[in-house]
């Protein structure tokens, strides 16, 4: 009995694949339309945007620090060049 069912399934595998695809689409649609899924998606997006804001702040801090270091190095270089090298005897 089971062997006959299996043989018929093998014969009609394309129909089974089609039916499986339709069932998957229906279940997927129900999942995507559920309020729970929308709530999780909203919370996830809020976390992503929060992380993005924090990352942008960190990058700006790094840029500011790099500019300060560059400015200090540039002024140190000028001071080194402007040092009085005349010897007093």
KEVEX-744806 format. One record per atom (N, C-alpha, C): residue number from 1; residue in three letters; atom name; y, x negated, z negated. Coordinates in pm, 1 decimal. Layout:
REM KEVEX-744806
[NUM,"ala","CA",[Y,X,Z]];
...
//
This chain:
REM KEVEX-744806
[1,"unk","N",[-119.6,-82.8,0.0]];
[1,"unk","CA",[0.0,0.0,0.0]];
[1,"unk","C",[126.3,-87.4,0.0]];
[2,"unk","N",[132.4,-183.5,-91.5]];
[2,"unk","CA",[249.0,-271.7,-100.5]];
[2,"unk","C",[261.3,-359.3,23.5]];
[3,"unk","N",[146.8,-397.6,77.8]];
[3,"unk","CA",[150.6,-481.9,197.3]];
[3,"unk","C",[209.4,-406.5,315.1]];
[4,"unk","N",[180.8,-276.9,324.2]];
[4,"unk","CA",[237.4,-196.3,432.9]];
[4,"unk","C",[389.5,-186.9,418.7]];
[5,"unk","N",[434.7,-171.7,296.7]];
[5,"unk","CA",[579.0,-162.6,272.4]];
[5,"unk","C",[646.3,-294.7,309.0]];
[6,"unk","N",[584.0,-403.6,268.8]];
[6,"unk","CA",[640.1,-534.5,297.9]];
[6,"unk","C",[642.8,-558.5,449.3]];
[7,"unk","N",[534.9,-520.0,518.4]];
[7,"unk","CA",[531.7,-536.3,663.9]];
[7,"unk","C",[641.0,-455.2,731.3]];
[8,"unk","N",[661.9,-333.4,685.4]];
[8,"unk","CA",[766.3,-249.0,745.2]];
[8,"unk","C",[904.7,-306.5,715.2]];
[9,"unk","N",[921.7,-363.6,596.3]];
[9,"unk","CA",[1050.2,-424.8,562.1]];
[9,"unk","C",[1077.7,-544.2,653.4]];
[10,"unk","N",[973.9,-622.2,680.0]];
[10,"unk","CA",[990.8,-737.1,768.8]];
[10,"unk","C",[1023.4,-690.6,910.3]];
[11,"unk","N",[960.6,-583.8,953.1]];
[11,"unk","CA",[987.3,-530.9,1086.9]];
[11,"unk","C",[1131.4,-481.2,1099.7]];
[12,"unk","N",[1184.6,-425.7,992.5]];
[12,"unk","CA",[1319.2,-366.8,995.1]];
[12,"unk","C",[1417.4,-447.6,910.1]];
[13,"unk","N",[1402.4,-578.7,913.5]];
[13,"unk","CA",[1487.7,-661.6,828.0]];
[13,"unk","C",[1635.2,-651.3,863.8]];
[14,"unk","N",[1667.4,-630.7,990.2]];
[14,"unk","CA",[1808.2,-618.8,1028.5]];
[14,"unk","C",[1869.4,-491.7,970.8]];
[15,"unk","N",[1792.3,-385.4,967.5]];
[15,"unk","CA",[1840.7,-260.8,907.6]];
[15,"unk","C",[1860.7,-279.0,757.8]];
[16,"unk","N",[1768.5,-351.8,693.2]];
[16,"unk","CA",[1782.4,-377.7,549.7]];
[16,"unk","C",[1904.6,-463.8,520.7]];
[17,"unk","N",[1928.3,-561.3,605.6]];
[17,"unk","CA",[2046.5,-645.9,587.2]];
[17,"unk","C",[2173.4,-562.0,602.3]];
[18,"unk","N",[2175.2,-473.3,699.5]];
[18,"unk","CA",[2290.8,-386.2,719.2]];
[18,"unk","C",[2312.1,-297.3,597.5]];
[19,"unk","N",[2204.9,-234.9,548.9]];
[19,"unk","CA",[2214.9,-146.9,431.9]];
[19,"unk","C",[2260.5,-227.1,310.1]];
[20,"unk","N",[2208.8,-348.5,295.3]];
[20,"unk","CA",[2252.1,-434.1,184.6]];
[20,"unk","C",[2399.7,-468.6,194.3]];
[21,"unk","N",[2447.5,-494.7,314.7]];
[21,"unk","CA",[2589.7,-524.7,333.9]];
[21,"unk","C",[2677.6,-406.7,300.9]];
[22,"unk","N",[2635.5,-287.5,341.3]];
[22,"unk","CA",[2711.7,-166.7,310.4]];
[22,"unk","C",[2714.8,-143.7,159.7]];
[23,"unk","N",[2599.4,-159.8,95.3]];
[23,"unk","CA",[2593.8,-140.7,-50.3]];
[23,"unk","C",[2683.4,-241.9,-121.8]];
[24,"unk","N",[2681.1,-364.3,-75.5]];
[24,"unk","CA",[2766.1,-467.2,-135.6]];
[24,"unk","C",[2913.9,-433.8,-117.6]];
[25,"unk","N",[2950.6,-385.4,-0.6]];
[25,"unk","CA",[3090.1,-347.7,24.4]];
[25,"unk","C",[3133.6,-234.0,-66.3]];
[26,"unk","N",[3047.5,-136.3,-84.2]];
[26,"unk","CA",[3081.9,-21.3,-170.0]];
[26,"unk","C",[3098.6,-66.0,-314.9]];
[27,"unk","N",[3003.9,-144.9,-363.6]];
[27,"unk","CA",[3012.9,-192.9,-501.8]];
[27,"unk","C",[3134.9,-282.6,-518.3]];
[28,"unk","N",[3159.8,-371.0,-422.2]];
[28,"unk","CA",[3276.8,-459.0,-428.8]];
[28,"unk","C",[3406.8,-381.4,-431.3]];
[29,"unk","N",[3413.9,-276.1,-352.3]];
[29,"unk","CA",[3534.8,-193.8,-349.6]];
[29,"unk","C",[3557.5,-127.9,-484.8]];
[30,"unk","N",[3451.4,-77.2,-543.9]];
[30,"unk","CA",[3464.1,-13.3,-676.1]];
[30,"unk","C",[3510.6,-113.9,-780.8]];
[31,"unk","N",[3456.7,-233.9,-773.8]];
[31,"unk","CA",[3495.9,-337.4,-870.5]];
[31,"unk","C",[3642.1,-374.2,-852.4]];
[32,"unk","N",[3685.4,-393.4,-728.2]];
[32,"unk","CA",[3823.7,-433.2,-702.6]];
[32,"unk","C",[3923.9,-324.3,-736.3]];
[33,"unk","N",[3881.7,-198.8,-728.1]];
[33,"unk","CA",[3972.6,-88.3,-758.6]];
[33,"unk","C",[3975.8,-53.0,-906.9]];
[34,"unk","N",[3889.5,-112.0,-987.3]];
[34,"unk","CA",[3884.1,-75.6,-1129.0]];
[34,"unk","C",[4007.0,-127.9,-1202.8]];
[35,"unk","N",[4047.0,-55.8,-1303.8]];
[35,"unk","CA",[4164.5,-92.7,-1383.0]];
[35,"unk","C",[4138.9,-221.6,-1460.6]];
[36,"unk","N",[4017.5,-241.0,-1505.3]];
[36,"unk","CA",[3983.6,-362.8,-1578.8]];
[36,"unk","C",[4005.7,-486.5,-1492.6]];
[37,"unk","N",[3962.6,-478.9,-1367.3]];
[37,"unk","CA",[3981.8,-591.3,-1275.7]];
[37,"unk","C",[4130.3,-616.9,-1253.9]];
[38,"unk","N",[4206.6,-511.0,-1238.6]];
[38,"unk","CA",[4350.8,-526.8,-1219.1]];
[38,"unk","C",[4416.5,-588.3,-1341.7]];
[39,"unk","N",[4371.9,-547.3,-1460.7]];
[39,"unk","CA",[4427.7,-604.5,-1583.7]];
[39,"unk","C",[4398.5,-753.7,-1593.9]];
[40,"unk","N",[4272.1,-791.2,-1565.1]];
[40,"unk","CA",[4236.7,-933.3,-1568.7]];
[40,"unk","C",[4314.7,-1012.9,-1465.2]];
[41,"unk","N",[4331.8,-956.9,-1347.4]];
[41,"unk","CA",[4407.2,-1025.7,-1242.9]];
[41,"unk","C",[4553.0,-1044.2,-1284.6]];
[42,"unk","N",[4610.5,-942.6,-1347.5]];
[42,"unk","CA",[4749.3,-950.7,-1393.4]];
[42,"unk","C",[4764.3,-1057.1,-1500.7]];
[43,"unk","N",[4672.5,-1057.4,-1597.2]];
[43,"unk","CA",[4678.2,-1157.6,-1704.0]];
[43,"unk","C",[4658.7,-1297.7,-1648.1]];
[44,"unk","N",[4567.5,-1311.7,-1553.9]];
[44,"unk","CA",[4544.1,-1442.3,-1492.4]];
[44,"unk","C",[4665.7,-1492.0,-1417.5]];
[45,"unk","N",[4730.4,-1403.4,-1343.7]];
[45,"unk","CA",[4849.6,-1441.9,-1267.6]];
[45,"unk","C",[4962.9,-1480.4,-1362.8]];
[46,"unk","N",[4975.3,-1408.5,-1474.5]];
[46,"unk","CA",[5078.5,-1442.0,-1572.5]];
[46,"unk","C",[5054.6,-1581.8,-1629.1]];
[47,"unk","N",[4929.2,-1615.7,-1656.4]];
[47,"unk","CA",[4898.7,-1749.5,-1708.1]];
[47,"unk","C",[4928.9,-1856.4,-1604.5]];
[48,"unk","N",[4896.8,-1828.9,-1479.6]];
[48,"unk","CA",[4924.8,-1924.8,-1372.8]];
[48,"unk","C",[5074.7,-1949.2,-1361.2]];
[49,"unk","N",[5154.0,-1842.3,-1366.1]];
[49,"unk","CA",[5299.4,-1857.6,-1355.2]];
[49,"unk","C",[5356.4,-1932.1,-1475.5]];
[50,"unk","N",[5300.1,-1908.5,-1593.9]];
[50,"unk","CA",[5343.9,-1981.2,-1713.2]];
[50,"unk","C",[5314.8,-2129.8,-1698.3]];
[51,"unk","N",[5194.1,-2162.1,-1652.4]];
[51,"unk","CA",[5157.1,-2302.8,-1630.7]];
[51,"unk","C",[5247.1,-2367.0,-1526.8]];
[52,"unk","N",[5279.8,-2292.3,-1422.4]];
[52,"unk","CA",[5366.8,-2344.4,-1317.6]];
[52,"unk","C",[5503.6,-2379.2,-1375.5]];
[53,"unk","N",[5558.6,-2291.0,-1457.7]];
[53,"unk","CA",[5688.5,-2316.9,-1519.0]];
[53,"unk","C",[5685.8,-2438.8,-1609.1]];
[54,"unk","N",[5580.1,-2451.9,-1688.8]];
[54,"unk","CA",[5568.1,-2567.3,-1777.3]];
[54,"unk","C",[5552.4,-2696.3,-1697.1]];
[55,"unk","N",[5477.1,-2689.7,-1589.1]];
[55,"unk","CA",[5459.1,-2807.2,-1504.7]];
[55,"unk","C",[5590.7,-2848.8,-1440.3]];
[56,"unk","N",[5667.8,-2752.6,-1393.6]];
[56,"unk","CA",[5797.6,-2785.2,-1333.6]];
[56,"unk","C",[5890.2,-2849.7,-1435.7]];
[57,"unk","N",[5889.0,-2801.4,-1560.9]];
[57,"unk","CA",[5970.5,-2862.4,-1666.1]];
[57,"unk","C",[5927.1,-3006.1,-1692.0]];
[58,"unk","N",[5795.1,-3028.3,-1696.8]];
[58,"unk","CA",[5743.7,-3163.9,-1720.0]];
[58,"unk","C",[5783.9,-3257.8,-1607.2]];
[59,"unk","N",[5773.8,-3210.9,-1485.3]];
[59,"unk","CA",[5812.3,-3293.5,-1370.7]];
[59,"unk","C",[5960.5,-3326.2,-1375.7]];
[60,"unk","N",[6043.0,-3230.1,-1413.7]];
[60,"unk","CA",[6186.8,-3255.4,-1423.8]];
[60,"unk","C",[6215.6,-3358.1,-1532.5]];
[61,"unk","N",[6144.0,-3350.5,-1645.1]];
[61,"unk","CA",[6160.9,-3449.9,-1751.7]];
[61,"unk","C",[6124.4,-3589.6,-1702.0]];
[62,"unk","N",[6014.4,-3598.4,-1627.1]];
[62,"unk","CA",[5972.1,-3728.0,-1572.9]];
[62,"unk","C",[6078.6,-3782.5,-1477.9]];
[63,"unk","N",[6134.0,-3695.3,-1393.7]];
[63,"unk","CA",[6239.1,-3739.3,-1301.1]];
[63,"unk","C",[6361.1,-3788.5,-1377.2]];
[64,"unk","N",[6401.0,-3713.4,-1479.8]];
[64,"unk","CA",[6517.2,-3753.1,-1558.7]];
[64,"unk","C",[6494.5,-3888.5,-1624.8]];
[65,"unk","N",[6376.4,-3908.4,-1682.4]];
[65,"unk","CA",[6346.0,-4036.3,-1746.1]];
[65,"unk","C",[6345.5,-4150.1,-1644.4]];
[66,"unk","N",[6291.0,-4124.0,-1526.6]];
[66,"unk","CA",[6288.4,-4227.1,-1422.6]];
[66,"unk","C",[6430.6,-4262.9,-1379.5]];
[67,"unk","N",[6516.6,-4163.6,-1366.9]];
[67,"unk","CA",[6655.8,-4190.7,-1330.3]];
[67,"unk","C",[6726.3,-4272.1,-1438.4]];
[68,"unk","N",[6699.3,-4240.7,-1565.3]];
[68,"unk","CA",[6759.4,-4316.8,-1675.7]];
[68,"unk","C",[6713.0,-4462.0,-1672.0]];
[69,"unk","N",[6584.5,-4482.1,-1650.0]];
[69,"unk","CA",[6530.6,-4618.7,-1643.6]];
[69,"unk","C",[6593.0,-4694.1,-1527.2]];
[70,"unk","N",[6604.7,-4628.9,-1413.1]];
[70,"unk","CA",[6665.0,-4692.5,-1295.7]];
[70,"unk","C",[6810.0,-4729.9,-1323.1]];
[71,"unk","N",[6885.1,-4638.6,-1383.6]];
[71,"unk","CA",[7025.9,-4664.3,-1414.5]];
[71,"unk","C",[7039.8,-4780.2,-1512.8]];
[72,"unk","N",[6954.9,-4781.4,-1616.7]];
[72,"unk","CA",[6959.0,-4891.5,-1713.9]];
[72,"unk","C",[6925.0,-5024.4,-1647.4]];
[73,"unk","N",[6824.2,-5023.0,-1561.9]];
[73,"unk","CA",[6785.0,-5147.1,-1494.1]];
[73,"unk","C",[6895.3,-5195.0,-1401.1]];
[74,"unk","N",[6959.6,-5102.2,-1334.4]];
[74,"unk","CA",[7067.5,-5138.0,-1242.5]];
[74,"unk","C",[7185.4,-5198.3,-1318.9]];
[75,"unk","N",[7220.7,-5138.8,-1432.5]];
[75,"unk","CA",[7332.8,-5191.9,-1509.8]];
[75,"unk","C",[7295.8,-5326.1,-1574.2]];
[76,"unk","N",[7171.1,-5343.9,-1613.1]];
[76,"unk","CA",[7126.8,-5472.8,-1668.7]];
[76,"unk","C",[7136.0,-5581.1,-1563.1]];
[77,"unk","N",[7102.9,-5545.8,-1440.9]];
[77,"unk","CA",[7110.0,-5642.6,-1331.5]];
[77,"unk","C",[7254.4,-5684.2,-1308.3]];
[78,"unk","N",[7346.2,-5586.8,-1311.4]];
[78,"unk","CA",[7488.6,-5618.9,-1292.7]];
[78,"unk","C",[7538.4,-5707.8,-1405.6]];
[79,"unk","N",[7495.8,-5679.2,-1528.8]];
[79,"unk","CA",[7538.7,-5761.8,-1641.9]];
[79,"unk","C",[7486.4,-5902.9,-1627.0]];
[80,"unk","N",[7364.8,-5916.7,-1577.9]];
[80,"unk","CA",[7306.8,-6050.3,-1561.0]];
[80,"unk","C",[7384.1,-6128.7,-1455.7]];
[81,"unk","N",[7428.9,-6062.2,-1352.0]];
[81,"unk","CA",[7504.4,-6129.0,-1246.3]];
[81,"unk","C",[7644.6,-6163.3,-1294.5]];
[82,"unk","N",[7701.3,-6080.6,-1380.2]];
[82,"unk","CA",[7839.1,-6100.2,-1424.3]];
[82,"unk","C",[7850.9,-6187.7,-1547.7]];
[83,"unk","N",[7746.6,-6248.5,-1591.4]];
[83,"unk","CA",[7751.8,-6334.7,-1708.9]];
[83,"unk","C",[7836.8,-6457.6,-1675.3]];
[84,"unk","N",[7920.1,-6496.6,-1767.9]];
[84,"unk","CA",[8006.9,-6612.3,-1747.7]];
[84,"unk","C",[7921.4,-6738.3,-1751.3]];
[85,"unk","N",[7919.8,-6809.0,-1644.0]];
[85,"unk","CA",[7838.9,-6929.2,-1635.6]];
[85,"unk","C",[7923.7,-7056.6,-1650.8]];
[86,"unk","N",[8050.9,-7039.9,-1675.7]];
[86,"unk","CA",[8135.0,-7158.5,-1692.3]];
[86,"unk","C",[8101.7,-7222.8,-1826.2]];
[87,"unk","N",[8093.1,-7350.1,-1823.3]];
[87,"unk","CA",[8059.9,-7420.2,-1947.8]];
[87,"unk","C",[8189.4,-7467.9,-2013.3]];
[88,"unk","N",[8195.2,-7449.0,-2139.5]];
[88,"unk","CA",[8313.1,-7492.5,-2214.4]];
[88,"unk","C",[8279.6,-7623.4,-2282.2]];
[89,"unk","N",[8357.3,-7721.6,-2250.1]];
[89,"unk","CA",[8333.4,-7852.5,-2309.7]];
[89,"unk","C",[8450.6,-7898.9,-2384.8]];
//
